Amino acid sequence: MNYKRILSIIRKEFFQIKRDKRTIAIIILMPIMELLLFGYAASTSVDHIPTVVYNNDIGIESRELLDSFVSSQYFDLDYQAESMEEIQTYIDNGQTKAGIVIPSGYSNDIKNGKIAQIQLIVDGSDPTTAQTILSSAGGVVQSKSIEIIKEIKGMSMPQVLDLRSRVWYNPNMSSINFNIPGLIGVILQTVTLMLTSFSIVRERERGTMEQLIVTPITKMELMVGKIVPYVIIGFVDIVLALALSVFWFKISIAGSITLLLLFSVIFLFGSLGVGLVISTVSKSQLQAMQLSMFMIMPNLLLSGYMFPREAMPAFINWISNFLPLTYFIKVLRGIILKGNSFSKLYQEFIILTAFGLGFLIIATLKFKKKIE
């Protein structure tokens, strides 16, 4: 074995790596990004949960109870409702994860030595957050009950407050009901992103790009033509995934399947647009694959699929707003678990449409620069 020849090969490989600036950037940035994302986003400890309050009692005792919820740091009482219908609207829209209902006779029941009831409404579509809400609210009510008993002399009741909890949309808090809708979005994005990220760079490597350049086809037409076949493939995938979810995992779709398929097509254009952008800036299929993995990781961690967004720091949560998968997972869980209509998801429709058009335009502009 000639060690000088081996050393020469080693020097040659490092020289080749040095020439590939994109690969070097990915090699350096990938571990840093993964460490930061896992360090901040990989948390199931949820606090400051957005909560809506429906308080029918005017006594000071009800306000003291609500202060106890706020002091626990687990609940942010950001919204006030005037009816149960308003509570449902807040939870359906994803604005809140919990609702606290205080009946009109709450203060009088405490003053008269009776058991006072409080109702807790929980969005069970996310079992992790729901479990935190139930345990935290139970602790707050238990502590407040003990405090009231100590303050009122002569009271011999072991419990003065009765917390009645109702879990909506996923009463059994089954993790399958939560994971499967999100998994559909993750799989759909991963498959389509990987497929389209190779489309243009593959033409370049095979030497067929020149043939496309000399044809009268415009750049936008080429981008649309590249996307449409994969939209059809993705549409078939979403139908198969939904069928498997219903017939194998026994998950009932509470909302409109037609609406769900419409949103899926809109999301596909955005996801495929990202793949086209990757394909236009990559010089090889290896680079395209590396960039695809670089994009997939933040989506897995920050979209709310694996970890509750409520548990993420504010800055990380803000970054998740720029990921199409964040909105699509909300749509999937909203339609499948909650039965949300278009009127409650129109903002997501606008955002996903903007993502799709935006990435398609960026891919077209990038491609134009590459062939000039």
C-alpha positions as a Markdown table, in Angstrom:
| # | Residue | x | y | z |
|---|---|---|---|---|
| 1 | Met | 0.0 | 0.0 | 0.0 |
| 2 | Asn | 1.5 | 3.3 | -1.1 |
| 3 | Tyr | 0.7 | 6.0 | 1.5 |
| 4 | Lys | 1.8 | 8.8 | -0.8 |
| 5 | Arg | -0.8 | 7.9 | -3.4 |
| 6 | Ile | -3.5 | 7.7 | -0.6 |
| 7 | Leu | -2.4 | 11.1 | 0.7 |
| 8 | Ser | -2.7 | 12.5 | -2.9 |
| 9 | Ile | -6.3 | 11.1 | -3.1 |
| 10 | Ile | -7.1 | 12.7 | 0.2 |
| 11 | Arg | -5.8 | 16.1 | -0.9 |
| 12 | Lys | -7.8 | 15.7 | -4.2 |
| 13 | Glu | -11.0 | 15.0 | -2.3 |
| 14 | Phe | -10.6 | 18.0 | 0.0 |
| 15 | Phe | -9.9 | 20.1 | -3.0 |
| 16 | Gln | -13.1 | 18.9 | -4.7 |
| 17 | Ile | -15.1 | 19.6 | -1.5 |
| 18 | Lys | -13.6 | 23.1 | -1.3 |
| 19 | Arg | -14.8 | 23.9 | -4.8 |
| 20 | Asp | -18.4 | 23.0 | -3.9 |
| 21 | Lys | -19.5 | 26.0 | -1.9 |
| 22 | Arg | -23.1 | 24.9 | -1.5 |
| 23 | Thr | -22.1 | 21.5 | -0.1 |
| 24 | Ile | -19.7 | 23.2 | 2.4 |
| 25 | Ala | -22.5 | 25.6 | 3.5 |
| 26 | Ile | -24.8 | 22.7 | 4.0 |
| 27 | Ile | -22.2 | 20.6 | 5.9 |
| 28 | Ile | -21.6 | 23.6 | 8.3 |
| 29 | Leu | -25.1 | 24.8 | 8.6 |
| 30 | Met | -27.0 | 21.5 | 8.9 |
| 31 | Pro | -25.7 | 20.5 | 12.4 |
| 32 | Ile | -26.0 | 24.0 | 13.7 |
| 33 | Met | -29.6 | 24.3 | 12.5 |
| 34 | Glu | -30.5 | 20.9 | 13.8 |
| 35 | Leu | -29.0 | 21.6 | 17.2 |
| 36 | Leu | -30.8 | 25.0 | 17.5 |
| 37 | Leu | -34.1 | 23.6 | 16.3 |
| 38 | Phe | -34.1 | 20.5 | 18.5 |
| 39 | Gly | -32.8 | 22.6 | 21.4 |
| 40 | Tyr | -35.6 | 25.2 | 21.2 |
| 41 | Ala | -38.5 | 23.5 | 19.3 |
| 42 | Ala | -38.3 | 19.9 | 20.7 |
| 43 | Ser | -40.2 | 20.6 | 23.9 |
| 44 | Thr | -43.5 | 19.3 | 25.1 |
| 45 | Ser | -43.7 | 21.6 | 28.1 |
| 46 | Val | -46.6 | 23.9 | 27.3 |
| 47 | Asp | -47.4 | 27.1 | 29.1 |
| 48 | His | -49.1 | 30.4 | 28.5 |
| 49 | Ile | -52.0 | 28.6 | 26.8 |
| 50 | Pro | -54.4 | 31.0 | 25.0 |
| 51 | Thr | -57.7 | 30.7 | 26.8 |
| 52 | Val | -61.2 | 32.1 | 26.4 |
| 53 | Val | -63.3 | 33.0 | 29.5 |
| 54 | Tyr | -67.1 | 33.0 | 29.7 |
| 55 | Asn | -67.8 | 34.5 | 33.1 |
| 56 | Asn | -71.5 | 34.7 | 34.1 |
| 57 | Asp | -70.7 | 35.6 | 37.7 |
| 58 | Ile | -70.2 | 39.2 | 38.9 |
| 59 | Gly | -68.8 | 38.4 | 42.3 |
| 60 | Ile | -65.2 | 39.0 | 43.4 |
| 61 | Glu | -64.8 | 35.3 | 44.0 |
| 62 | Ser | -64.9 | 34.6 | 40.3 |
| 63 | Arg | -62.3 | 37.2 | 39.5 |
| 64 | Glu | -60.0 | 35.8 | 42.2 |
| 65 | Leu | -60.4 | 32.4 | 40.6 |
| 66 | Leu | -59.4 | 33.8 | 37.2 |
| 67 | Asp | -56.4 | 35.5 | 38.8 |
| 68 | Ser | -55.3 | 32.1 | 40.1 |
| 69 | Phe | -55.4 | 30.7 | 36.5 |
| 70 | Val | -53.3 | 33.6 | 35.3 |
| 71 | Ser | -50.8 | 33.4 | 38.2 |
| 72 | Ser | -50.1 | 29.7 | 37.4 |
| 73 | Gln | -48.4 | 30.9 | 34.2 |
| 74 | Tyr | -50.1 | 28.1 | 32.3 |
| 75 | Phe | -53.1 | 30.1 | 31.1 |
| 76 | Asp | -53.3 | 33.4 | 29.2 |
| 77 | Leu | -56.9 | 34.7 | 29.5 |
| 78 | Asp | -56.7 | 36.6 | 26.2 |
| 79 | Tyr | -60.4 | 36.4 | 25.2 |
| 80 | Gln | -63.8 | 37.1 | 26.7 |
| 81 | Ala | -66.9 | 35.3 | 25.4 |
| 82 | Glu | -70.5 | 36.1 | 25.8 |
| 83 | Ser | -71.9 | 32.7 | 25.0 |
| 84 | Met | -70.9 | 29.0 | 24.5 |
| 85 | Glu | -71.1 | 29.6 | 20.7 |
| 86 | Glu | -68.4 | 32.2 | 21.0 |
| 87 | Ile | -66.2 | 29.7 | 22.9 |
| 88 | Gln | -66.6 | 27.2 | 20.1 |
| 89 | Thr | -65.8 | 29.8 | 17.5 |
| 90 | Tyr | -62.5 | 30.7 | 19.3 |
| 91 | Ile | -61.5 | 27.1 | 19.6 |
| 92 | Asp | -62.6 | 26.1 | 16.1 |
| 93 | Asn | -60.5 | 29.0 | 14.7 |
| 94 | Gly | -57.5 | 27.8 | 16.6 |
| 95 | Gln | -57.3 | 31.1 | 18.6 |
| 96 | Thr | -57.6 | 29.3 | 21.9 |
| 97 | Lys | -56.9 | 25.9 | 23.2 |
| 98 | Ala | -59.1 | 26.0 | 26.3 |
| 99 | Gly | -62.3 | 27.7 | 27.6 |
| 100 | Ile | -63.3 | 28.5 | 31.2 |
| 101 | Val | -67.0 | 28.8 | 32.0 |
| 102 | Ile | -68.0 | 30.2 | 35.4 |
| 103 | Pro | -71.8 | 29.9 | 36.2 |
| 104 | Ser | -73.8 | 32.8 | 37.5 |
| 105 | Gly | -74.2 | 31.4 | 41.0 |
| 106 | Tyr | -70.5 | 30.7 | 41.6 |
| 107 | Ser | -69.8 | 33.4 | 44.2 |
| 108 | Asn | -73.1 | 32.8 | 46.1 |
| 109 | Asp | -72.4 | 29.0 | 46.3 |
| 110 | Ile | -69.0 | 29.7 | 47.9 |
| 111 | Lys | -70.5 | 32.2 | 50.4 |
| 112 | Asn | -73.3 | 29.7 | 51.3 |
| 113 | Gly | -70.9 | 26.8 | 51.8 |
| 114 | Lys | -72.0 | 25.0 | 48.7 |
| 115 | Ile | -69.9 | 23.3 | 46.1 |
| 116 | Ala | -69.2 | 25.7 | 43.3 |
| 117 | Gln | -68.8 | 24.3 | 39.8 |
| 118 | Ile | -66.5 | 25.5 | 37.0 |
| 119 | Gln | -66.5 | 24.1 | 33.5 |
| 120 | Leu | -63.4 | 23.6 | 31.5 |
| 121 | Ile | -63.6 | 23.2 | 27.7 |
| 122 | Val | -60.5 | 21.6 | 26.2 |
| 123 | Asp | -59.4 | 21.3 | 22.5 |
| 124 | Gly | -58.5 | 17.6 | 22.4 |
| 125 | Ser | -57.1 | 17.7 | 18.9 |
| 126 | Asp | -53.6 | 18.0 | 20.4 |
| 127 | Pro | -53.4 | 15.4 | 23.2 |
| 128 | Thr | -50.1 | 16.8 | 24.6 |
| 129 | Thr | -51.5 | 20.3 | 25.1 |
| 130 | Ala | -54.8 | 18.9 | 26.3 |
| 131 | Gln | -53.2 | 16.8 | 29.0 |
| 132 | Thr | -51.3 | 19.9 | 30.2 |
| 133 | Ile | -54.5 | 21.9 | 30.3 |
| 134 | Leu | -56.3 | 19.3 | 32.3 |
| 135 | Ser | -53.6 | 18.7 | 34.8 |
| 136 | Ser | -52.7 | 22.4 | 35.2 |
| 137 | Ala | -56.4 | 23.5 | 35.6 |
| 138 | Gly | -56.9 | 20.7 | 38.1 |
| 139 | Gly | -54.0 | 21.9 | 40.1 |
| 140 | Val | -55.2 | 25.5 | 40.0 |
| 141 | Val | -58.7 | 24.6 | 41.1 |
| 142 | Gln | -57.4 | 22.3 | 43.9 |
| 143 | Ser | -55.1 | 25.0 | 45.3 |
| 144 | Lys | -57.8 | 27.6 | 45.1 |
| 145 | Ser | -60.3 | 25.2 | 46.9 |
| 146 | Ile | -57.8 | 24.7 | 49.7 |
| 147 | Glu | -57.3 | 28.5 | 50.0 |
| 148 | Ile | -61.1 | 29.1 | 50.2 |
| 149 | Ile | -61.5 | 26.5 | 52.9 |
| 150 | Lys | -58.8 | 28.1 | 55.0 |
| 151 | Glu | -60.3 | 31.5 | 54.6 |
| 152 | Ile | -63.9 | 30.5 | 55.5 |
| 153 | Lys | -64.1 | 29.6 | 59.2 |
| 154 | Gly | -66.2 | 26.7 | 60.2 |
| 155 | Met | -66.2 | 25.1 | 56.7 |
| 156 | Ser | -65.6 | 21.4 | 57.0 |
| 157 | Met | -66.1 | 20.4 | 53.3 |
| 158 | Pro | -63.0 | 18.6 | 51.8 |
| 159 | Gln | -63.6 | 20.3 | 48.4 |
| 160 | Val | -65.4 | 23.5 | 47.7 |
| 161 | Leu | -64.8 | 23.7 | 44.0 |
| 162 | Asp | -65.9 | 21.2 | 41.4 |
| 163 | Leu | -64.1 | 21.3 | 38.0 |
| 164 | Arg | -66.1 | 19.7 | 35.2 |
| 165 | Ser | -64.0 | 19.1 | 32.1 |
| 166 | Arg | -65.1 | 18.4 | 28.5 |
| 167 | Val | -62.7 | 17.4 | 25.8 |
| 168 | Trp | -63.8 | 18.4 | 22.3 |
| 169 | Tyr | -62.9 | 16.8 | 18.9 |
| 170 | Asn | -60.8 | 14.0 | 20.4 |
| 171 | Pro | -62.5 | 12.9 | 23.6 |
| 172 | Asn | -60.2 | 9.9 | 24.1 |
| 173 | Met | -57.2 | 12.1 | 23.4 |
| 174 | Ser | -56.0 | 9.4 | 21.0 |
| 175 | Ser | -52.5 | 10.2 | 19.6 |
| 176 | Ile | -53.4 | 8.5 | 16.3 |
| 177 | Asn | -56.2 | 11.0 | 15.7 |
| 178 | Phe | -53.7 | 13.8 | 16.2 |
| 179 | Asn | -50.7 | 12.3 | 14.4 |
| 180 | Ile | -52.3 | 10.9 | 11.3 |
| 181 | Pro | -53.7 | 14.2 | 9.8 |
| 182 | Gly | -50.3 | 15.8 | 10.4 |
| 183 | Leu | -48.4 | 12.8 | 9.0 |
| 184 | Ile | -50.5 | 13.1 | 5.8 |
| 185 | Gly | -49.1 | 16.7 | 5.3 |
| 186 | Val | -45.6 | 15.7 | 6.1 |
| 187 | Ile | -45.6 | 12.7 | 3.7 |
| 188 | Leu | -47.2 | 14.8 | 1.0 |
| 189 | Gln | -44.6 | 17.5 | 1.3 |
| 190 | Thr | -41.6 | 15.2 | 1.6 |
| 191 | Val | -42.6 | 13.1 | -1.5 |
| 192 | Thr | -43.4 | 16.1 | -3.8 |
| 193 | Leu | -40.5 | 18.2 | -2.6 |
| 194 | Met | -38.0 | 15.4 | -3.3 |
| 195 | Leu | -39.5 | 14.6 | -6.7 |
| 196 | Thr | -39.5 | 18.2 | -8.1 |
| 197 | Ser | -36.1 | 19.1 | -6.6 |
| 198 | Phe | -34.6 | 16.7 | -9.1 |
| 199 | Ser | -36.7 | 17.8 | -12.2 |
| 200 | Ile | -34.6 | 20.6 | -13.7 |
| 201 | Val | -31.2 | 19.6 | -12.4 |
| 202 | Arg | -31.8 | 16.1 | -13.9 |
| 203 | Glu | -32.4 | 17.8 | -17.3 |
| 204 | Arg | -29.1 | 19.6 | -16.9 |
| 205 | Glu | -27.2 | 16.5 | -16.0 |
| 206 | Arg | -28.7 | 14.5 | -18.9 |
| 207 | Gly | -27.9 | 17.3 | -21.4 |
| 208 | Thr | -31.5 | 17.8 | -22.4 |
| 209 | Met | -31.7 | 21.3 | -21.0 |
| 210 | Glu | -30.4 | 22.8 | -24.2 |
| 211 | Gln | -33.2 | 21.3 | -26.1 |
| 212 | Leu | -35.7 | 23.0 | -23.8 |
| 213 | Ile | -34.0 | 26.3 | -24.1 |
| 214 | Val | -34.2 | 26.5 | -27.9 |
| 215 | Thr | -37.9 | 25.6 | -27.9 |
| 216 | Pro | -40.5 | 28.5 | -28.0 |
| 217 | Ile | -41.8 | 27.5 | -24.5 |
| 218 | Thr | -41.7 | 30.3 | -22.0 |
| 219 | Lys | -40.1 | 30.0 | -18.6 |
| 220 | Met | -43.4 | 30.2 | -16.7 |
| 221 | Glu | -44.8 | 27.5 | -19.0 |
| 222 | Leu | -41.9 | 25.3 | -18.3 |
| 223 | Met | -42.3 | 25.7 | -14.6 |
| 224 | Val | -46.1 | 25.0 | -14.7 |
| 225 | Gly | -45.4 | 22.0 | -17.0 |
| 226 | Lys | -42.9 | 20.7 | -14.5 |
| 227 | Ile | -45.3 | 21.1 | -11.6 |
| 228 | Val | -48.6 | 19.8 | -13.0 |
| 229 | Pro | -47.6 | 16.1 | -13.3 |
| 230 | Tyr | -46.4 | 16.0 | -9.7 |
| 231 | Val | -49.6 | 17.8 | -8.6 |
| 232 | Ile | -51.5 | 14.9 | -10.1 |
| 233 | Ile | -49.2 | 12.4 | -8.4 |
| 234 | Gly | -49.6 | 14.2 | -5.1 |
| 235 | Phe | -53.4 | 14.3 | -5.5 |
| 236 | Val | -53.4 | 10.5 | -5.9 |
| 237 | Asp | -51.2 | 10.2 | -2.8 |
| 238 | Ile | -53.5 | 12.3 | -0.7 |
| 239 | Val | -56.5 | 10.3 | -1.8 |
| 240 | Leu | -54.7 | 7.0 | -0.9 |
| 241 | Ala | -53.6 | 8.5 | 2.4 |
| 242 | Leu | -57.1 | 9.6 | 3.3 |
| 243 | Ala | -58.6 | 6.2 | 2.4 |
| 244 | Leu | -56.0 | 4.5 | 4.5 |
| 245 | Ser | -56.7 | 6.8 | 7.4 |
| 246 | Val | -60.5 | 6.2 | 7.3 |
| 247 | Phe | -60.5 | 2.4 | 6.5 |
| 248 | Trp | -57.4 | 1.2 | 8.3 |
| 249 | Phe | -56.9 | 3.7 | 11.2 |
| 250 | Lys | -60.7 | 4.3 | 11.6 |
| 251 | Ile | -60.4 | 8.0 | 11.7 |
| 252 | Ser | -63.6 | 9.8 | 10.8 |
| 253 | Ile | -63.4 | 12.9 | 8.7 |
| 254 | Ala | -65.7 | 15.4 | 10.4 |
| 255 | Gly | -65.6 | 18.0 | 7.6 |
| 256 | Ser | -65.8 | 18.2 | 3.8 |
| 257 | Ile | -63.6 | 15.8 | 1.9 |
| 258 | Thr | -64.0 | 18.1 | -1.2 |
| 259 | Leu | -62.7 | 21.1 | 0.8 |
| 260 | Leu | -59.8 | 19.0 | 2.1 |
| 261 | Leu | -58.8 | 17.9 | -1.4 |
| 262 | Leu | -59.0 | 21.6 | -2.6 |
| 263 | Phe | -56.6 | 22.7 | 0.1 |
| 264 | Ser | -54.4 | 19.7 | -0.7 |
| 265 | Val | -54.0 | 20.9 | -4.3 |
| 266 | Ile | -53.3 | 24.4 | -3.2 |
| 267 | Phe | -50.6 | 23.2 | -0.8 |
| 268 | Leu | -49.1 | 20.9 | -3.5 |
| 269 | Phe | -48.4 | 23.9 | -5.7 |
| 270 | Gly | -46.5 | 25.6 | -2.8 |
| 271 | Ser | -44.5 | 22.5 | -1.9 |
| 272 | Leu | -43.7 | 21.7 | -5.5 |
| 273 | Gly | -42.7 | 25.4 | -6.0 |
| 274 | Val | -40.1 | 25.0 | -3.2 |
| 275 | Gly | -38.8 | 21.9 | -5.0 |
| 276 | Leu | -38.5 | 23.8 | -8.2 |
| 277 | Val | -36.5 | 26.6 | -6.5 |
| 278 | Ile | -34.1 | 24.0 | -5.1 |
| 279 | Ser | -33.8 | 22.4 | -8.5 |
| 280 | Thr | -33.0 | 25.6 | -10.3 |
| 281 | Val | -30.2 | 26.6 | -7.8 |
| 282 | Ser | -28.6 | 23.1 | -7.6 |
| 283 | Lys | -25.8 | 22.0 | -9.8 |
| 284 | Ser | -26.3 | 18.3 | -9.2 |
| 285 | Gln | -28.9 | 15.9 | -8.0 |
| 286 | Leu | -26.8 | 15.3 | -4.8 |
| 287 | Gln | -27.0 | 19.0 | -4.0 |
| 288 | Ala | -30.7 | 19.0 | -4.7 |
| 289 | Met | -31.1 | 16.1 | -2.3 |
| 290 | Gln | -29.1 | 17.9 | 0.4 |
| 291 | Leu | -31.0 | 21.1 | 0.0 |
| 292 | Ser | -34.3 | 19.1 | 0.2 |
| 293 | Met | -33.3 | 17.5 | 3.5 |
| 294 | Phe | -32.2 | 21.0 | 4.7 |
| 295 | Met | -35.8 | 22.2 | 4.0 |
| 296 | Ile | -37.6 | 19.2 | 5.3 |
| 297 | Met | -36.1 | 19.3 | 8.8 |
| 298 | Pro | -37.5 | 22.7 | 9.9 |
| 299 | Asn | -40.9 | 21.7 | 8.6 |
| 300 | Leu | -40.9 | 18.6 | 10.7 |
| 301 | Leu | -39.9 | 20.4 | 13.9 |
| 302 | Leu | -41.6 | 23.8 | 13.6 |
| 303 | Ser | -44.9 | 23.1 | 11.8 |
| 304 | Gly | -46.6 | 21.7 | 14.9 |
| 305 | Tyr | -46.5 | 18.1 | 13.6 |
| 306 | Met | -44.1 | 16.7 | 16.2 |
| 307 | Phe | -44.1 | 19.4 | 19.0 |
| 308 | Pro | -46.8 | 21.9 | 20.1 |
| 309 | Arg | -46.1 | 25.3 | 18.7 |
| 310 | Glu | -47.3 | 26.8 | 22.0 |
| 311 | Ala | -44.3 | 25.2 | 23.7 |
| 312 | Met | -41.8 | 27.0 | 21.3 |
| 313 | Pro | -40.1 | 30.3 | 22.1 |
| 314 | Ala | -41.7 | 33.3 | 20.5 |
| 315 | Phe | -38.9 | 33.7 | 17.8 |
| 316 | Ile | -39.1 | 30.1 | 16.8 |
| 317 | Asn | -42.8 | 30.2 | 16.7 |
| 318 | Trp | -42.6 | 33.3 | 14.5 |
| 319 | Ile | -40.3 | 31.4 | 12.0 |
| 320 | Ser | -42.9 | 28.7 | 11.7 |
| 321 | Asn | -45.3 | 31.2 | 10.2 |
| 322 | Phe | -43.1 | 31.1 | 7.0 |
| 323 | Leu | -43.6 | 27.4 | 6.5 |
| 324 | Pro | -46.5 | 26.2 | 4.3 |
| 325 | Leu | -46.8 | 23.0 | 6.2 |
| 326 | Thr | -47.7 | 24.9 | 9.3 |
| 327 | Tyr | -50.9 | 26.1 | 7.7 |
| 328 | Phe | -51.7 | 22.8 | 5.9 |
| 329 | Ile | -51.4 | 20.8 | 9.1 |
| 330 | Lys | -53.8 | 23.3 | 10.7 |
| 331 | Val | -56.2 | 22.7 | 7.8 |
| 332 | Leu | -55.9 | 18.9 | 8.0 |
| 333 | Arg | -56.6 | 18.8 | 11.7 |
| 334 | Gly | -59.3 | 21.4 | 11.4 |
| 335 | Ile | -61.3 | 19.6 | 8.7 |
| 336 | Ile | -60.7 | 16.0 | 9.8 |
| 337 | Leu | -61.1 | 16.5 | 13.6 |
| 338 | Lys | -63.1 | 19.7 | 14.0 |
| 339 | Gly | -65.2 | 19.7 | 10.8 |
| 340 | Asn | -64.1 | 23.3 | 10.0 |
| 341 | Ser | -65.7 | 25.0 | 7.0 |
| 342 | Phe | -64.1 | 27.3 | 4.5 |
| 343 | Ser | -65.2 | 30.3 | 6.4 |
| 344 | Lys | -62.9 | 29.3 | 9.3 |
| 345 | Leu | -60.0 | 28.4 | 7.0 |
| 346 | Tyr | -60.1 | 31.2 | 4.4 |
| 347 | Gln | -56.9 | 32.8 | 5.9 |
| 348 | Glu | -55.0 | 29.6 | 5.4 |
| 349 | Phe | -56.4 | 29.4 | 1.9 |
| 350 | Ile | -55.0 | 32.9 | 1.1 |
| 351 | Ile | -51.6 | 32.2 | 2.7 |
| 352 | Leu | -51.2 | 28.8 | 1.0 |
| 353 | Thr | -52.2 | 30.3 | -2.4 |
| 354 | Ala | -49.7 | 33.1 | -1.9 |
| 355 | Phe | -47.0 | 30.6 | -1.0 |
| 356 | Gly | -47.7 | 28.6 | -4.2 |
| 357 | Leu | -47.7 | 31.6 | -6.5 |
| 358 | Gly | -44.6 | 33.1 | -4.7 |
| 359 | Phe | -42.4 | 30.0 | -5.0 |
| 360 | Leu | -43.5 | 29.5 | -8.7 |
| 361 | Ile | -42.5 | 33.1 | -9.5 |
| 362 | Ile | -39.2 | 32.7 | -7.6 |
| 363 | Ala | -38.4 | 29.4 | -9.5 |
| 364 | Thr | -39.2 | 31.1 | -12.8 |
| 365 | Leu | -36.9 | 34.0 | -12.1 |
| 366 | Lys | -34.1 | 31.8 | -10.8 |
| 367 | Phe | -34.3 | 29.6 | -13.9 |
| 368 | Lys | -34.2 | 32.6 | -16.2 |
| 369 | Lys | -31.0 | 33.8 | -14.6 |
| 370 | Lys | -29.5 | 30.3 | -15.0 |
| 371 | Ile | -30.0 | 30.1 | -18.8 |
| 372 | Glu | -29.1 | 33.7 | -19.8 |
